[in-house]
Amino acid sequence: MNKKNASAVSLELTKRIWLVKCSASIVSCIHKSKSTVSAATKRRLLSELKDELEYCRRKWAAARAKTMKVKSSAMIYDEFARRKLEDANNSLKVVTVIRVVSLR
């Protein structure tokens, strides 16, 4: 009976060892696939971040261009205002000179 029990225990132990080895192999495969999935996920995230960065660069470039356009428009308006004021001052000088000449 002991021999039979020992045989049964040995057989059961062999099955368990085999299951542990298979489990270890499966766990190893899972870890490898997790690292592969993780690497794939990292690549995807990096790709998304790269796309987002490129989008932000385009938006900033557009904002800079718009700012430059507004600044150049403001400079043009300032120049027009300066010229208008200058012309008004010149016309006042001309009127003053004409009055002074006509009064003599």
Biopython code that builds the backbone (N, CA, C, O; Angstrom):
import numpy as np
from Bio.PDB.StructureBuilder import StructureBuilder

atoms = [
    (1, "MET", "N", (0.815, -1.176, 0.000)),
    (1, "MET", "CA", (0.000, 0.000, 0.000)),
    (1, "MET", "C", (0.865, 1.247, 0.000)),
    (1, "MET", "O", (0.559, 2.215, -0.697)),
    (2, "ASN", "N", (1.913, 1.235, 0.754)),
    (2, "ASN", "CA", (2.802, 2.374, 0.787)),
    (2, "ASN", "C", (3.454, 2.615, -0.558)),
    (2, "ASN", "O", (3.646, 3.751, -0.990)),
    (3, "LYS", "N", (3.793, 1.491, -1.217)),
    (3, "LYS", "CA", (4.399, 1.613, -2.526)),
    (3, "LYS", "C", (3.412, 2.223, -3.494)),
    (3, "LYS", "O", (3.788, 3.047, -4.326)),
    (4, "LYS", "N", (2.123, 1.821, -3.396)),
    (4, "LYS", "CA", (1.079, 2.357, -4.256)),
    (4, "LYS", "C", (0.872, 3.845, -3.952)),
    (4, "LYS", "O", (0.727, 4.658, -4.865)),
    (5, "ASN", "N", (0.862, 4.182, -2.688)),
    (5, "ASN", "CA", (0.696, 5.581, -2.300)),
    (5, "ASN", "C", (1.888, 6.413, -2.761)),
    (5, "ASN", "O", (1.738, 7.541, -3.232)),
    (6, "ALA", "N", (3.062, 5.834, -2.616)),
    (6, "ALA", "CA", (4.271, 6.535, -3.039)),
    (6, "ALA", "C", (4.239, 6.755, -4.539)),
    (6, "ALA", "O", (4.639, 7.813, -5.024)),
    (7, "SER", "N", (3.770, 5.769, -5.268)),
    (7, "SER", "CA", (3.682, 5.891, -6.721)),
    (7, "SER", "C", (2.675, 6.972, -7.107)),
    (7, "SER", "O", (2.926, 7.780, -8.001)),
    (8, "ALA", "N", (1.543, 6.974, -6.424)),
    (8, "ALA", "CA", (0.513, 7.977, -6.699)),
    (8, "ALA", "C", (1.042, 9.380, -6.368)),
    (8, "ALA", "O", (0.824, 10.326, -7.124)),
    (9, "VAL", "N", (1.733, 9.502, -5.237)),
    (9, "VAL", "CA", (2.290, 10.798, -4.842)),
    (9, "VAL", "C", (3.349, 11.235, -5.851)),
    (9, "VAL", "O", (3.418, 12.406, -6.224)),
    (10, "SER", "N", (4.181, 10.272, -6.294)),
    (10, "SER", "CA", (5.221, 10.580, -7.270)),
    (10, "SER", "C", (4.597, 11.041, -8.588)),
    (10, "SER", "O", (5.046, 12.007, -9.206)),
    (11, "LEU", "N", (3.553, 10.325, -8.998)),
    (11, "LEU", "CA", (2.858, 10.711, -10.231)),
    (11, "LEU", "C", (2.232, 12.096, -10.080)),
    (11, "LEU", "O", (2.332, 12.922, -10.987)),
    (12, "GLU", "N", (1.600, 12.349, -8.965)),
    (12, "GLU", "CA", (0.980, 13.650, -8.700)),
    (12, "GLU", "C", (2.044, 14.743, -8.654)),
    (12, "GLU", "O", (1.836, 15.835, -9.183)),
    (13, "LEU", "N", (3.188, 14.452, -8.019)),
    (13, "LEU", "CA", (4.273, 15.409, -7.943)),
    (13, "LEU", "C", (4.835, 15.707, -9.336)),
    (13, "LEU", "O", (5.139, 16.860, -9.643)),
    (14, "THR", "N", (4.973, 14.707, -10.159)),
    (14, "THR", "CA", (5.453, 14.894, -11.529)),
    (14, "THR", "C", (4.490, 15.783, -12.306)),
    (14, "THR", "O", (4.916, 16.665, -13.053)),
    (15, "LYS", "N", (3.182, 15.549, -12.129)),
    (15, "LYS", "CA", (2.175, 16.388, -12.797)),
    (15, "LYS", "C", (2.297, 17.841, -12.336)),
    (15, "LYS", "O", (2.246, 18.772, -13.141)),
    (16, "ARG", "N", (2.461, 18.013, -11.011)),
    (16, "ARG", "CA", (2.556, 19.372, -10.464)),
    (16, "ARG", "C", (3.813, 20.079, -10.978)),
    (16, "ARG", "O", (3.774, 21.253, -11.346)),
    (17, "ILE", "N", (4.927, 19.341, -10.997)),
    (17, "ILE", "CA", (6.166, 19.944, -11.498)),
    (17, "ILE", "C", (5.986, 20.346, -12.963)),
    (17, "ILE", "O", (6.393, 21.433, -13.375)),
    (18, "TRP", "N", (5.376, 19.464, -13.734)),
    (18, "TRP", "CA", (5.124, 19.775, -15.139)),
    (18, "TRP", "C", (4.229, 21.025, -15.272)),
    (18, "TRP", "O", (4.486, 21.892, -16.107)),
    (19, "LEU", "N", (3.175, 21.103, -14.437)),
    (19, "LEU", "CA", (2.284, 22.260, -14.458)),
    (19, "LEU", "C", (3.025, 23.541, -14.068)),
    (19, "LEU", "O", (2.801, 24.599, -14.657)),
    (20, "VAL", "N", (3.920, 23.436, -13.057)),
    (20, "VAL", "CA", (4.682, 24.601, -12.628)),
    (20, "VAL", "C", (5.602, 25.060, -13.762)),
    (20, "VAL", "O", (5.712, 26.258, -14.026)),
    (21, "LYS", "N", (6.258, 24.119, -14.427)),
    (21, "LYS", "CA", (7.131, 24.463, -15.545)),
    (21, "LYS", "C", (6.326, 25.116, -16.674)),
    (21, "LYS", "O", (6.758, 26.109, -17.259)),
    (22, "CYS", "N", (5.162, 24.551, -16.971)),
    (22, "CYS", "CA", (4.299, 25.142, -17.999)),
    (22, "CYS", "C", (3.837, 26.525, -17.577)),
    (22, "CYS", "O", (3.814, 27.463, -18.374)),
    (23, "SER", "N", (3.470, 26.631, -16.304)),
    (23, "SER", "CA", (3.031, 27.934, -15.803)),
    (23, "SER", "C", (4.159, 28.946, -15.887)),
    (23, "SER", "O", (3.942, 30.094, -16.274)),
    (24, "ALA", "N", (5.355, 28.526, -15.528)),
    (24, "ALA", "CA", (6.507, 29.423, -15.611)),
    (24, "ALA", "C", (6.738, 29.852, -17.056)),
    (24, "ALA", "O", (7.041, 31.013, -17.331)),
    (25, "SER", "N", (6.593, 28.909, -17.964)),
    (25, "SER", "CA", (6.751, 29.228, -19.376)),
    (25, "SER", "C", (5.669, 30.202, -19.844)),
    (25, "SER", "O", (5.941, 31.147, -20.584)),
    (26, "ILE", "N", (4.450, 29.952, -19.401)),
    (26, "ILE", "CA", (3.328, 30.838, -19.762)),
    (26, "ILE", "C", (3.548, 32.230, -19.173)),
    (26, "ILE", "O", (3.344, 33.240, -19.847)),
    (27, "VAL", "N", (3.967, 32.272, -17.902)),
    (27, "VAL", "CA", (4.225, 33.555, -17.255)),
    (27, "VAL", "C", (5.333, 34.295, -17.994)),
    (27, "VAL", "O", (5.254, 35.505, -18.203)),
    (28, "SER", "N", (6.361, 33.557, -18.385)),
    (28, "SER", "CA", (7.454, 34.163, -19.136)),
    (28, "SER", "C", (6.946, 34.739, -20.462)),
    (28, "SER", "O", (7.314, 35.848, -20.848)),
    (29, "CYS", "N", (6.104, 33.977, -21.146)),
    (29, "CYS", "CA", (5.528, 34.461, -22.405)),
    (29, "CYS", "C", (4.656, 35.687, -22.161)),
    (29, "CYS", "O", (4.674, 36.637, -22.944)),
    (30, "ILE", "N", (3.899, 35.660, -21.083)),
    (30, "ILE", "CA", (3.039, 36.804, -20.762)),
    (30, "ILE", "C", (3.894, 38.036, -20.498)),
    (30, "ILE", "O", (3.581, 39.121, -20.988)),
    (31, "HIS", "N", (4.970, 37.881, -19.730)),
    (31, "HIS", "CA", (5.841, 39.022, -19.452)),
    (31, "HIS", "C", (6.459, 39.558, -20.737)),
    (31, "HIS", "O", (6.568, 40.769, -20.933)),
    (32, "LYS", "N", (6.862, 38.636, -21.610)),
    (32, "LYS", "CA", (7.430, 39.074, -22.892)),
    (32, "LYS", "C", (6.379, 39.801, -23.713)),
    (32, "LYS", "O", (6.660, 40.839, -24.312)),
    (33, "SER", "N", (5.156, 39.252, -23.742)),
    (33, "SER", "CA", (4.110, 39.916, -24.515)),
    (33, "SER", "C", (3.720, 41.239, -23.867)),
    (33, "SER", "O", (3.384, 42.196, -24.564)),
    (34, "LYS", "N", (3.761, 41.298, -22.525)),
    (34, "LYS", "CA", (3.473, 42.569, -21.854)),
    (34, "LYS", "C", (4.517, 43.601, -22.231)),
    (34, "LYS", "O", (4.188, 44.755, -22.506)),
    (35, "SER", "N", (5.783, 43.184, -22.244)),
    (35, "SER", "CA", (6.815, 44.144, -22.613)),
    (35, "SER", "C", (6.670, 44.527, -24.079)),
    (35, "SER", "O", (6.946, 45.667, -24.453)),
    (36, "THR", "N", (6.239, 43.582, -24.911)),
    (36, "THR", "CA", (5.999, 43.895, -26.319)),
    (36, "THR", "C", (4.813, 44.839, -26.433)),
    (36, "THR", "O", (4.866, 45.828, -27.164)),
    (37, "VAL", "N", (3.751, 44.535, -25.715)),
    (37, "VAL", "CA", (2.589, 45.415, -25.726)),
    (37, "VAL", "C", (2.974, 46.763, -25.148)),
    (37, "VAL", "O", (2.576, 47.811, -25.656)),
    (38, "SER", "N", (3.741, 46.722, -24.094)),
    (38, "SER", "CA", (4.175, 47.959, -23.474)),
    (38, "SER", "C", (5.019, 48.776, -24.447)),
    (38, "SER", "O", (4.863, 49.993, -24.544)),
    (39, "ALA", "N", (5.910, 48.103, -25.163)),
    (39, "ALA", "CA", (6.732, 48.805, -26.152)),
    (39, "ALA", "C", (5.857, 49.350, -27.277)),
    (39, "ALA", "O", (6.060, 50.470, -27.747)),
    (40, "ALA", "N", (4.886, 48.550, -27.700)),
    (40, "ALA", "CA", (3.977, 49.017, -28.750)),
    (40, "ALA", "C", (3.158, 50.203, -28.249)),
    (40, "ALA", "O", (2.938, 51.174, -28.972)),
    (41, "THR", "N", (2.715, 50.107, -27.008)),
    (41, "THR", "CA", (1.965, 51.212, -26.409)),
    (41, "THR", "C", (2.834, 52.452, -26.310)),
    (41, "THR", "O", (2.382, 53.562, -26.592)),
    (42, "LYS", "N", (4.089, 52.258, -25.906)),
    (42, "LYS", "CA", (5.010, 53.385, -25.826)),
    (42, "LYS", "C", (5.216, 54.009, -27.201)),
    (42, "LYS", "O", (5.221, 55.233, -27.336)),
    (43, "ARG", "N", (5.384, 53.173, -28.219)),
    (43, "ARG", "CA", (5.549, 53.697, -29.575)),
    (43, "ARG", "C", (4.322, 54.488, -29.999)),
    (43, "ARG", "O", (4.440, 55.553, -30.605)),
    (44, "ARG", "N", (3.144, 53.963, -29.678)),
    (44, "ARG", "CA", (1.902, 54.655, -30.031)),
    (44, "ARG", "C", (1.807, 55.992, -29.310)),
    (44, "ARG", "O", (1.469, 57.011, -29.912)),
    (45, "LEU", "N", (2.111, 55.977, -28.011)),
    (45, "LEU", "CA", (2.072, 57.221, -27.240)),
    (45, "LEU", "C", (3.086, 58.240, -27.759)),
    (45, "LEU", "O", (2.784, 59.429, -27.860)),
    (46, "LEU", "N", (4.288, 57.767, -28.086)),
    (46, "LEU", "CA", (5.293, 58.675, -28.634)),
    (46, "LEU", "C", (4.849, 59.241, -29.970)),
    (46, "LEU", "O", (5.084, 60.411, -30.271)),
    (47, "SER", "N", (4.207, 58.405, -30.767)),
    (47, "SER", "CA", (3.699, 58.871, -32.059)),
    (47, "SER", "C", (2.623, 59.927, -31.851)),
    (47, "SER", "O", (2.606, 60.950, -32.536)),
    (48, "GLU", "N", (1.722, 59.675, -30.896)),
    (48, "GLU", "CA", (0.671, 60.655, -30.603)),
    (48, "GLU", "C", (1.274, 61.956, -30.070)),
    (48, "GLU", "O", (0.837, 63.044, -30.443)),
    (49, "LEU", "N", (2.273, 61.842, -29.204)),
    (49, "LEU", "CA", (2.931, 63.039, -28.683)),
    (49, "LEU", "C", (3.636, 63.808, -29.798)),
    (49, "LEU", "O", (3.621, 65.039, -29.818)),
    (50, "LYS", "N", (4.251, 63.078, -30.721)),
    (50, "LYS", "CA", (4.917, 63.717, -31.852)),
    (50, "LYS", "C", (3.897, 64.463, -32.705)),
    (50, "LYS", "O", (4.137, 65.595, -33.123)),
    (51, "ASP", "N", (2.758, 63.821, -32.961)),
    (51, "ASP", "CA", (1.692, 64.476, -33.729)),
    (51, "ASP", "C", (1.180, 65.715, -33.008)),
    (51, "ASP", "O", (0.946, 66.750, -33.632)),
    (52, "GLU", "N", (1.005, 65.610, -31.691)),
    (52, "GLU", "CA", (0.523, 66.748, -30.902)),
    (52, "GLU", "C", (1.539, 67.884, -30.927)),
    (52, "GLU", "O", (1.170, 69.054, -31.028)),
    (53, "LEU", "N", (2.816, 67.536, -30.835)),
    (53, "LEU", "CA", (3.861, 68.550, -30.891)),
    (53, "LEU", "C", (3.865, 69.249, -32.248)),
    (53, "LEU", "O", (3.991, 70.471, -32.319)),
    (54, "GLU", "N", (3.729, 68.482, -33.310)),
    (54, "GLU", "CA", (3.685, 69.073, -34.651)),
    (54, "GLU", "C", (2.469, 69.979, -34.809)),
    (54, "GLU", "O", (2.563, 71.046, -35.415)),
    (55, "TYR", "N", (1.326, 69.557, -34.266)),
    (55, "TYR", "CA", (0.110, 70.373, -34.299)),
    (55, "TYR", "C", (0.339, 71.689, -33.550)),
    (55, "TYR", "O", (-0.036, 72.760, -34.029)),
    (56, "CYS", "N", (0.961, 71.595, -32.371)),
    (56, "CYS", "CA", (1.245, 72.797, -31.581)),
    (56, "CYS", "C", (2.209, 73.717, -32.323)),
    (56, "CYS", "O", (2.048, 74.937, -32.296)),
    (57, "ARG", "N", (3.206, 73.141, -32.981)),
    (57, "ARG", "CA", (4.140, 73.963, -33.749)),
    (57, "ARG", "C", (3.423, 74.710, -34.864)),
    (57, "ARG", "O", (3.682, 75.892, -35.094)),
    (58, "ARG", "N", (2.520, 74.019, -35.557)),
    (58, "ARG", "CA", (1.760, 74.680, -36.627)),
    (58, "ARG", "C", (0.895, 75.790, -36.060)),
    (58, "ARG", "O", (0.821, 76.875, -36.637)),
    (59, "LYS", "N", (0.233, 75.530, -34.923)),
    (59, "LYS", "CA", (-0.611, 76.543, -34.299)),
    (59, "LYS", "C", (0.215, 77.752, -33.866)),
    (59, "LYS", "O", (-0.201, 78.892, -34.073)),
    (60, "TRP", "N", (1.389, 77.510, -33.264)),
    (60, "TRP", "CA", (2.246, 78.612, -32.844)),
    (60, "TRP", "C", (2.728, 79.416, -34.043)),
    (60, "TRP", "O", (2.780, 80.645, -33.992)),
    (61, "ALA", "N", (3.081, 78.722, -35.120)),
    (61, "ALA", "CA", (3.536, 79.426, -36.323)),
    (61, "ALA", "C", (2.412, 80.298, -36.877)),
    (61, "ALA", "O", (2.639, 81.437, -37.286)),
    (62, "ALA", "N", (1.189, 79.744, -36.883)),
    (62, "ALA", "CA", (0.043, 80.534, -37.352)),
    (62, "ALA", "C", (-0.209, 81.730, -36.442)),
    (62, "ALA", "O", (-0.515, 82.824, -36.917)),
    (63, "ALA", "N", (-0.080, 81.523, -35.142)),
    (63, "ALA", "CA", (-0.282, 82.624, -34.190)),
    (63, "ALA", "C", (0.793, 83.694, -34.365)),
    (63, "ALA", "O", (0.502, 84.889, -34.318)),
    (64, "ARG", "N", (2.054, 83.251, -34.569)),
    (64, "ARG", "CA", (3.129, 84.223, -34.799)),
    (64, "ARG", "C", (2.883, 85.007, -36.082)),
    (64, "ARG", "O", (3.076, 86.222, -36.122)),
    (65, "ALA", "N", (2.454, 84.304, -37.135)),
    (65, "ALA", "CA", (2.181, 84.988, -38.404)),
    (65, "ALA", "C", (1.053, 86.002, -38.232)),
    (65, "ALA", "O", (1.128, 87.118, -38.747)),
    (66, "LYS", "N", (0.013, 85.608, -37.507)),
    (66, "LYS", "CA", (-1.112, 86.515, -37.278)),
    (66, "LYS", "C", (-0.662, 87.719, -36.451)),
    (66, "LYS", "O", (-1.059, 88.851, -36.726)),
    (67, "THR", "N", (0.164, 87.468, -35.441)),
    (67, "THR", "CA", (0.679, 88.555, -34.619)),
    (67, "THR", "C", (1.516, 89.513, -35.456)),
    (67, "THR", "O", (1.402, 90.731, -35.324)),
    (68, "MET", "N", (2.352, 88.952, -36.311)),
    (68, "MET", "CA", (3.171, 89.811, -37.175)),
    (68, "MET", "C", (2.286, 90.616, -38.122)),
    (68, "MET", "O", (2.559, 91.785, -38.393)),
    (69, "LYS", "N", (1.231, 89.988, -38.620)),
    (69, "LYS", "CA", (0.315, 90.692, -39.511)),
    (69, "LYS", "C", (-0.370, 91.834, -38.769)),
    (69, "LYS", "O", (-0.489, 92.941, -39.292)),
    (70, "VAL", "N", (-0.816, 91.556, -37.553)),
    (70, "VAL", "CA", (-1.467, 92.590, -36.742)),
    (70, "VAL", "C", (-0.480, 93.712, -36.432)),
    (70, "VAL", "O", (-0.819, 94.892, -36.513)),
    (71, "LYS", "N", (0.754, 93.326, -36.072)),
    (71, "LYS", "CA", (1.768, 94.342, -35.770)),
    (71, "LYS", "C", (2.068, 95.183, -37.000)),
    (71, "LYS", "O", (2.199, 96.404, -36.911)),
    (72, "SER", "N", (2.178, 94.517, -38.159)),
    (72, "SER", "CA", (2.466, 95.288, -39.376)),
    (72, "SER", "C", (1.278, 96.177, -39.729)),
    (72, "SER", "O", (1.459, 97.301, -40.198)),
    (73, "SER", "N", (0.058, 95.674, -39.503)),
    (73, "SER", "CA", (-1.125, 96.506, -39.743)),
    (73, "SER", "C", (-1.137, 97.691, -38.790)),
    (73, "SER", "O", (-1.458, 98.808, -39.195)),
    (74, "ALA", "N", (-0.796, 97.460, -37.545)),
    (74, "ALA", "CA", (-0.747, 98.542, -36.556)),
    (74, "ALA", "C", (0.327, 99.550, -36.946)),
    (74, "ALA", "O", (0.139, 100.759, -36.809)),
    (75, "MET", "N", (1.448, 99.043, -37.430)),
    (75, "MET", "CA", (2.512, 99.956, -37.860)),
    (75, "MET", "C", (2.047, 100.792, -39.045)),
    (75, "MET", "O", (2.338, 101.985, -39.121)),
    (76, "ILE", "N", (1.324, 100.166, -39.968)),
    (76, "ILE", "CA", (0.803, 100.896, -41.132)),
    (76, "ILE", "C", (-0.191, 101.960, -40.674)),
    (76, "ILE", "O", (-0.133, 103.103, -41.129)),
    (77, "TYR", "N", (-1.110, 101.584, -39.767)),
    (77, "TYR", "CA", (-2.083, 102.552, -39.255)),
    (77, "TYR", "C", (-1.382, 103.689, -38.523)),
    (77, "TYR", "O", (-1.758, 104.851, -38.670)),
    (78, "ASP", "N", (-0.354, 103.353, -37.728)),
    (78, "ASP", "CA", (0.414, 104.385, -37.033)),
    (78, "ASP", "C", (1.098, 105.321, -38.026)),
    (78, "ASP", "O", (1.133, 106.537, -37.836)),
    (79, "GLU", "N", (1.639, 104.729, -39.085)),
    (79, "GLU", "CA", (2.291, 105.545, -40.111)),
    (79, "GLU", "C", (1.281, 106.469, -40.791)),
    (79, "GLU", "O", (1.562, 107.646, -41.016)),
    (80, "PHE", "N", (0.103, 105.928, -41.119)),
    (80, "PHE", "CA", (-0.945, 106.770, -41.721)),
    (80, "PHE", "C", (-1.348, 107.899, -40.775)),
    (80, "PHE", "O", (-1.504, 109.043, -41.203)),
    (81, "ALA", "N", (-1.514, 107.585, -39.501)),
    (81, "ALA", "CA", (-1.897, 108.603, -38.511)),
    (81, "ALA", "C", (-0.809, 109.665, -38.397)),
    (81, "ALA", "O", (-1.103, 110.858, -38.319)),
    (82, "ARG", "N", (0.446, 109.226, -38.386)),
    (82, "ARG", "CA", (1.556, 110.181, -38.307)),
    (82, "ARG", "C", (1.566, 111.106, -39.527)),
    (82, "ARG", "O", (1.724, 112.320, -39.398)),
    (83, "ARG", "N", (1.395, 110.508, -40.718)),
    (83, "ARG", "CA", (1.384, 111.313, -41.945)),
    (83, "ARG", "C", (0.201, 112.284, -41.965)),
    (83, "ARG", "O", (0.327, 113.437, -42.378)),
    (84, "LYS", "N", (-0.953, 111.784, -41.507)),
    (84, "LYS", "CA", (-2.142, 112.646, -41.468)),
    (84, "LYS", "C", (-1.893, 113.828, -40.538)),
    (84, "LYS", "O", (-2.201, 114.969, -40.882)),
    (85, "LEU", "N", (-1.338, 113.555, -39.365)),
    (85, "LEU", "CA", (-1.022, 114.610, -38.414)),
    (85, "LEU", "C", (0.020, 115.574, -38.993)),
    (85, "LEU", "O", (-0.082, 116.791, -38.836)),
    (86, "GLU", "N", (1.009, 115.007, -39.658)),
    (86, "GLU", "CA", (2.047, 115.820, -40.287)),
    (86, "GLU", "C", (1.448, 116.708, -41.382)),
    (86, "GLU", "O", (1.776, 117.890, -41.491)),
    (87, "ASP", "N", (0.562, 116.110, -42.192)),
    (87, "ASP", "CA", (-0.095, 116.898, -43.235)),
    (87, "ASP", "C", (-0.958, 118.004, -42.628)),
    (87, "ASP", "O", (-0.985, 119.126, -43.134)),
    (88, "ALA", "N", (-1.659, 117.685, -41.548)),
    (88, "ALA", "CA", (-2.482, 118.690, -40.881)),
    (88, "ALA", "C", (-1.610, 119.816, -40.347)),
    (88, "ALA", "O", (-1.964, 120.988, -40.475)),
    (89, "ASN", "N", (-0.479, 119.474, -39.754)),
    (89, "ASN", "CA", (0.455, 120.490, -39.248)),
    (89, "ASN", "C", (1.020, 121.320, -40.397)),
    (89, "ASN", "O", (1.148, 122.539, -40.282)),
    (90, "ASN", "N", (1.356, 120.662, -41.498)),
    (90, "ASN", "CA", (1.886, 121.386, -42.657)),
    (90, "ASN", "C", (0.843, 122.329, -43.241)),
    (90, "ASN", "O", (1.154, 123.459, -43.619)),
    (91, "SER", "N", (-0.408, 121.848, -43.310)),
    (91, "SER", "CA", (-1.448, 122.713, -43.864)),
    (91, "SER", "C", (-1.704, 123.901, -42.936)),
    (91, "SER", "O", (-1.996, 124.999, -43.409)),
    (92, "LEU", "N", (-1.597, 123.694, -41.610)),
    (92, "LEU", "CA", (-1.722, 124.802, -40.665)),
    (92, "LEU", "C", (-0.602, 125.816, -40.871)),
    (92, "LEU", "O", (-0.823, 127.026, -40.814)),
    (93, "LYS", "N", (0.599, 125.304, -41.109)),
    (93, "LYS", "CA", (1.735, 126.198, -41.347)),
    (93, "LYS", "C", (1.513, 126.998, -42.629)),
    (93, "LYS", "O", (1.802, 128.194, -42.687)),
    (94, "VAL", "N", (0.997, 126.324, -43.651)),
    (94, "VAL", "CA", (0.746, 127.007, -44.919)),
    (94, "VAL", "C", (-0.317, 128.077, -44.733)),
    (94, "VAL", "O", (-0.170, 129.196, -45.224)),
    (95, "VAL", "N", (-1.391, 127.736, -44.022)),
    (95, "VAL", "CA", (-2.456, 128.705, -43.767)),
    (95, "VAL", "C", (-1.910, 129.872, -42.969)),
    (95, "VAL", "O", (-2.228, 131.025, -43.258)),
    (96, "THR", "N", (-1.090, 129.585, -41.970)),
    (96, "THR", "CA", (-0.492, 130.643, -41.153)),
    (96, "THR", "C", (0.411, 131.522, -41.999)),
    (96, "THR", "O", (0.381, 132.745, -41.869)),
    (97, "VAL", "N", (1.198, 130.929, -42.845)),
    (97, "VAL", "CA", (2.094, 131.695, -43.707)),
    (97, "VAL", "C", (1.279, 132.550, -44.673)),
    (97, "VAL", "O", (1.617, 133.710, -44.908)),
    (98, "ILE", "N", (0.227, 131.996, -45.223)),
    (98, "ILE", "CA", (-0.627, 132.746, -46.156)),
    (98, "ILE", "C", (-1.258, 133.928, -45.427)),
    (98, "ILE", "O", (-1.306, 135.026, -45.982)),
    (99, "ARG", "N", (-1.736, 133.740, -44.218)),
    (99, "ARG", "CA", (-2.353, 134.823, -43.439)),
    (99, "ARG", "C", (-1.323, 135.899, -43.129)),
    (99, "ARG", "O", (-1.597, 137.094, -43.235)),
    (100, "VAL", "N", (-0.116, 135.444, -42.739)),
    (100, "VAL", "CA", (0.927, 136.425, -42.407)),
    (100, "VAL", "C", (1.294, 137.226, -43.658)),
    (100, "VAL", "O", (1.476, 138.441, -43.591)),
    (101, "VAL", "N", (1.400, 136.554, -44.775)),
    (101, "VAL", "CA", (1.752, 137.237, -46.013)),
    (101, "VAL", "C", (0.628, 138.158, -46.449)),
    (101, "VAL", "O", (0.885, 139.266, -46.921)),
    (102, "SER", "N", (-0.608, 137.721, -46.299)),
    (102, "SER", "CA", (-1.733, 138.555, -46.709)),
    (102, "SER", "C", (-1.921, 139.742, -45.779)),
    (102, "SER", "O", (-2.439, 140.772, -46.210)),
    (103, "LEU", "N", (-1.515, 139.634, -44.507)),
    (103, "LEU", "CA", (-1.648, 140.739, -43.579)),
    (103, "LEU", "C", (-0.607, 141.816, -43.839)),
    (103, "LEU", "O", (-0.838, 142.960, -43.449)),
    (104, "ARG", "N", (0.461, 141.540, -44.439)),
    (104, "ARG", "CA", (1.506, 142.528, -44.681)),
    (104, "ARG", "C", (1.113, 143.435, -45.772)),
    (104, "ARG", "O", (1.869, 144.341, -46.124)),
]
sb = StructureBuilder()
sb.init_structure("model")
sb.init_model(0)
sb.init_chain("A")
sb.init_seg("    ")
for serial, (resi, resn, name, xyz) in enumerate(atoms, 1):
    if name == "N":
        sb.init_residue(resn, " ", resi, " ")
    sb.init_atom(name, np.array(xyz, "f"), 0.0, 1.0, " ", f" {name:<3s}", serial, name[0])
structure = sb.get_structure()
